Amino acid sequence: MVEKIRLEDRECPLSATLGLVGEWWTLLILHDAFDGYTRFDQFQENLGISPSLLTSRLKRLVAQGLLERRQYQAHPPRYEYVLTELGRSLRPVLVVLAGWGNARLAPDQRSMVLVDADTGAEAEPVVVDRATGRRIDGSDFVFTAGPAASRPFRDRYAGRPQPANPVRRKVRSGSSTPARPAHRRDRG
């Protein structure tokens, strides 16, 4: 796959993330994985993607540590693709993207909605600061240069507040096996 990130954007977490998961099929494969799909034929049948394109996307997701390839049958050899902890950490991003898309549609035009698993009540996904619980989509939260910022990044964010208490995040690669769903053709 051709790298789409400009050299000067490699330190930007948004550019780096989009370089990894910003491709259409990659996000749809991850969406299916969040729904419990693990097998090549499940992804292919649901997405209608060519085998060669699916193979390349799955290999990339495995190489980047978002999926783990596990053998589930020896004769003939068969493999499944299971979300790692790193892969599972992307679920909120996809949930918010889907919510953003649904917010632009009339309720009767939505093909997929996020609901509370116990009550069925529709949820409105928003992103909040873990420490304060405040929504971060307003002007009271801004990006600023981090400790590893290059000179261009420091210049771009000059005059903005410096991080007072850096958040330390550690996402390890690990996995668990989700339940396997029945095949479906709905694409939300």
Contacts in CASP RR format, 6 or more apart in sequence:
PFRMAT RR
TARGET T0000
AUTHOR 0000-0000-0000
METHOD contacts of the structure
MODEL  1
MVEKIRLEDRECPLSATLGLVGEWWTLLILHDAFDGYTRFDQFQENLGIS
PSLLTSRLKRLVAQGLLERRQYQAHPPRYEYVLTELGRSLRPVLVVLAGW
GNARLAPDQRSMVLVDADTGAEAEPVVVDRATGRRIDGSDFVFTAGPAAS
RPFRDRYAGRPQPANPVRRKVRSGSSTPARPAHRRDRG
1 23 0 8 1.000
1 56 0 8 1.000
1 60 0 8 1.000
3 19 0 8 1.000
4 18 0 8 1.000
4 19 0 8 1.000
5 15 0 8 1.000
5 16 0 8 1.000
5 18 0 8 1.000
5 19 0 8 1.000
6 15 0 8 1.000
8 152 0 8 1.000
9 15 0 8 1.000
9 16 0 8 1.000
10 16 0 8 1.000
11 148 0 8 1.000
11 149 0 8 1.000
11 150 0 8 1.000
11 153 0 8 1.000
12 153 0 8 1.000
20 26 0 8 1.000
20 64 0 8 1.000
20 66 0 8 1.000
21 27 0 8 1.000
21 30 0 8 1.000
21 66 0 8 1.000
21 90 0 8 1.000
23 57 0 8 1.000
25 47 0 8 1.000
25 49 0 8 1.000
25 53 0 8 1.000
25 54 0 8 1.000
25 57 0 8 1.000
26 57 0 8 1.000
26 60 0 8 1.000
26 61 0 8 1.000
27 94 0 8 1.000
27 97 0 8 1.000
28 47 0 8 1.000
28 49 0 8 1.000
28 187 0 8 1.000
29 43 0 8 1.000
29 47 0 8 1.000
29 54 0 8 1.000
29 57 0 8 1.000
29 58 0 8 1.000
29 61 0 8 1.000
30 61 0 8 1.000
30 66 0 8 1.000
30 83 0 8 1.000
30 87 0 8 1.000
30 90 0 8 1.000
30 94 0 8 1.000
31 94 0 8 1.000
31 188 0 8 1.000
32 42 0 8 1.000
32 43 0 8 1.000
32 46 0 8 1.000
32 47 0 8 1.000
33 67 0 8 1.000
33 81 0 8 1.000
33 82 0 8 1.000
33 83 0 8 1.000
33 87 0 8 1.000
33 178 0 8 1.000
34 83 0 8 1.000
34 88 0 8 1.000
34 91 0 8 1.000
34 94 0 8 1.000
35 181 0 8 1.000
36 178 0 8 1.000
36 179 0 8 1.000
36 180 0 8 1.000
36 181 0 8 1.000
37 43 0 8 1.000
37 46 0 8 1.000
37 180 0 8 1.000
37 181 0 8 1.000
38 80 0 8 1.000
38 81 0 8 1.000
38 82 0 8 1.000
38 177 0 8 1.000
38 178 0 8 1.000
38 180 0 8 1.000
39 78 0 8 1.000
39 80 0 8 1.000
39 81 0 8 1.000
39 180 0 8 1.000
40 54 0 8 1.000
40 55 0 8 1.000
40 58 0 8 1.000
40 79 0 8 1.000
40 81 0 8 1.000
42 180 0 8 1.000
42 183 0 8 1.000
43 49 0 8 1.000
43 54 0 8 1.000
43 58 0 8 1.000
43 81 0 8 1.000
44 51 0 8 1.000
44 54 0 8 1.000
45 183 0 8 1.000
46 183 0 8 1.000
46 184 0 8 1.000
46 185 0 8 1.000
46 187 0 8 1.000
47 54 0 8 1.000
47 187 0 8 1.000
49 57 0 8 1.000
58 67 0 8 1.000
58 69 0 8 1.000
58 81 0 8 1.000
61 67 0 8 1.000
61 81 0 8 1.000
62 68 0 8 1.000
62 69 0 8 1.000
62 81 0 8 1.000
65 84 0 8 1.000
65 86 0 8 1.000
65 87 0 8 1.000
65 173 0 8 1.000
66 83 0 8 1.000
66 84 0 8 1.000
66 86 0 8 1.000
66 87 0 8 1.000
66 90 0 8 1.000
67 81 0 8 1.000
67 82 0 8 1.000
67 83 0 8 1.000
67 84 0 8 1.000
67 87 0 8 1.000
68 81 0 8 1.000
68 82 0 8 1.000
68 83 0 8 1.000
68 84 0 8 1.000
68 173 0 8 1.000
68 174 0 8 1.000
68 175 0 8 1.000
69 79 0 8 1.000
69 80 0 8 1.000
69 81 0 8 1.000
70 79 0 8 1.000
70 80 0 8 1.000
70 81 0 8 1.000
70 82 0 8 1.000
70 175 0 8 1.000
71 77 0 8 1.000
71 78 0 8 1.000
71 79 0 8 1.000
72 78 0 8 1.000
72 79 0 8 1.000
72 80 0 8 1.000
82 175 0 8 1.000
82 176 0 8 1.000
82 177 0 8 1.000
82 178 0 8 1.000
83 175 0 8 1.000
83 176 0 8 1.000
83 178 0 8 1.000
84 173 0 8 1.000
84 174 0 8 1.000
84 175 0 8 1.000
85 171 0 8 1.000
85 172 0 8 1.000
85 173 0 8 1.000
85 174 0 8 1.000
85 175 0 8 1.000
86 171 0 8 1.000
86 172 0 8 1.000
86 173 0 8 1.000
86 174 0 8 1.000
89 171 0 8 1.000
92 125 0 8 1.000
92 127 0 8 1.000
95 114 0 8 1.000
95 125 0 8 1.000
96 125 0 8 1.000
96 126 0 8 1.000
96 127 0 8 1.000
98 112 0 8 1.000
98 114 0 8 1.000
98 125 0 8 1.000
98 188 0 8 1.000
99 114 0 8 1.000
99 124 0 8 1.000
99 125 0 8 1.000
102 110 0 8 1.000
102 112 0 8 1.000
102 113 0 8 1.000
103 124 0 8 1.000
111 186 0 8 1.000
111 187 0 8 1.000
111 188 0 8 1.000
112 186 0 8 1.000
112 188 0 8 1.000
113 122 0 8 1.000
114 122 0 8 1.000
114 123 0 8 1.000
114 125 0 8 1.000
115 121 0 8 1.000
115 122 0 8 1.000
115 123 0 8 1.000
116 123 0 8 1.000
126 135 0 8 1.000
126 137 0 8 1.000
127 135 0 8 1.000
127 136 0 8 1.000
127 137 0 8 1.000
128 134 0 8 1.000
128 135 0 8 1.000
128 136 0 8 1.000
129 136 0 8 1.000
129 141 0 8 1.000
130 167 0 8 1.000
134 140 0 8 1.000
134 141 0 8 1.000
142 160 0 8 1.000
142 161 0 8 1.000
143 157 0 8 1.000
143 160 0 8 1.000
144 157 0 8 1.000
144 160 0 8 1.000
144 161 0 8 1.000
144 162 0 8 1.000
144 163 0 8 1.000
145 153 0 8 1.000
145 154 0 8 1.000
145 156 0 8 1.000
145 157 0 8 1.000
145 158 0 8 1.000
145 160 0 8 1.000
145 162 0 8 1.000
146 153 0 8 1.000
146 163 0 8 1.000
146 166 0 8 1.000
147 163 0 8 1.000
147 166 0 8 1.000
149 157 0 8 1.000
END
